[in-house]
Amino acid sequence: EDGYRLWLRYNTIDNATLLQQYRLQITSINCAADNDILKAAQQELQTGLSGLLGREIPAQKAVTNGTILMGLPTHLPFIHQLVDDTALARLGEEGFIIRTIRHEGKNVTLITGNKEAGILYGAFHFLRLLQTQQPITSLNISSAPKIHLRLLNHWDNLNRTVERGYAGCSIWDWQRLPGYIDQRYLDYARANASIGINGTVLTNVNANAMILTAPWLQKVAALARVFRPYNIKVYLTARFSAPVEIGKLKTADPLNDQVQKWWKDKADEIYRLIPDFGGFLVKANSEGQPGPQSYQRTHADGANMLADAVAPHGGIVMWRAFVYSSESPEDRFKQAYNEFKPLDGQFRKNVLIQVKNGPIDFQPREPFHPLFGAMPQTPLMMEYQLTQEYTGFATHLVYLGPLFKEILNADTHAKSNNSSVAQIVEGTADNHTLSGMAGVSNIGSDINWTGHPFGQANWYTLGRLAWDNTLTAQQIANEWIRQTFSNKQAFVDTVQKLMLASREIMVNYMTPLGLHHIMGYGHHYGPAPWYNKAPRADWNPVYFHKADSIGIGFNRTATGSNALAQYQPAVQQQFEHMATCPEQFLLWFHHVPWNYKLQSGKTLWETLCIKYYSGVDSVRWMQRSWNGLQRFIDEERFKQVQQLLAIQEQEAVWWRNACVLYFQTFSNKPVPAGYEQPDHTLEYYEELSFPYAPN
Ligand code: BDP
């Protein structure tokens, strides 16, 4: 078990009674597979069922007892009698129905949808039921995705390095494309389709214009051909200065006629090769990337120009809100909102603004981004980070489901009752038809795809949540564990507990109480709260924690940067008073005196120490829990996780010691008695260097 098969292992069901039942209920597949998507669905079902049932499940034309019958209502008109039109309409283009029915006097399982894609997703859902050992005797399932664009964002460069990638190099083997189709592309497509992901941005947001040149587009088209039967569209990042860099124009000004024509022609060229090309993702005027502001134009001018180029082909533009300027004296927290809110209503219909979950940058914990709820006229797309840039690289076991859910569940209070972040992102709060959720991919060439075996869970969760954000982090973890490792209850229970606790544990040993952005400079590996030499202030940890002899934390209330004013009054109230601000967000919004007593009666300094120490203790608990699981799973993955947990323990100690020692230089207070004292000095930690850390 090297992890390559992800959650699609299809090993024979290890519960004899259940296997017996399943075998009676599933004997054959009948699919009017007249198109590539249906062929993919049928093929997957055949492979999956044959593996799970330990016997060949043939495809046949007849309907017999135990047939899995797949088809559209146009293939199988009886479906119109079975399912009323409104129920079918509710499925949209990608939803599915799975039902146990009597058909032509036989007991069959029907998988249908309005479009082929629905049947594909239905087939994968059916396989998931078996893999998680659910009853299938009387199924009546109807499911449709709540979010339309369910995407991975690869930060993959054309030289196959991956920005913030910790799982090897890029899986896109550009040199051998388009001639050589790696089996991985197919397995990648299967894995994504199995969790409902329907699009992939192949290239880094720090974009290279070369990808838009003819030879590279041929390579992109080859990938698109592999993905098409799995209902996955390809997207590219558009470098704003491409008209200058590869088009020989003198300017990339979005209001210039020649520039507009250049992009239109480029879009036409792309769509000739890839008729279902999804569109562009753009990072503009951010961290050195070119953009419309270089020509005194707005983000709306830039986005609209690209939107007009792809609109005739049905394409979209995802324009990122991750902007902050080195010239601005404003709190970095506030800058995206200041920049984008005034543009609400100015974007074309085929533009989405892609917003990171929090206002700074994928930290272990952030409050929700204040743009959610602030731009009702514009569809806002969620951007999460699966690759663990700030959450332990691919060495820490951190299940991000709870982080994703915490943000989705947050109430923006933009409306009186239906304005959670989830409702904003779905588009239901403001009646948008376009909606999207993206995860910055953690996939690389490692045999198990994500480096850490548990990194797979974060990829899995992104897809499942984008499909149905009402699923809980626990439900998703539970089904992932069962498919990826084992259905044995004792194993599932223990691992689920460990996964659900892992995010808070990481917050505790890295950035408790609302600390943020105190990691190593550049590579972002490990702690460096002392760092103050970056070329811009808001890249320095000291800018974010503001520790001094009085206390620690960033005052973002009215007496400070007043970033809080970007939220609705009801949200402001939750955070604005030190006494009532939830502890987990305290230092996000307040500069808190070291002696300040928290609700527990303990001082801030004591609590900080307690959190850091409990973070480390909890990693040791994770190690002990994992060690008890050896008998349930394969040696290979057991050992991998065991070794990685040992590294995680060492690194948690490193975070704890470095942070406690450093903050102690301001608090002037001892580490409470009874705790193991740091075994190195602060100078030791400050002098560590990491030339080998990837970035
Ligand atoms: C930051 C990463 C940087 C990305 C940037 C982004 O450190 O590598 O380019 O986000 O999202 O977190 O554009």
Residues whose N, C-alpha, C, O or C-beta is under 5 A from the ligand:
A	BS01	BDP	E163 V205 F322 D361
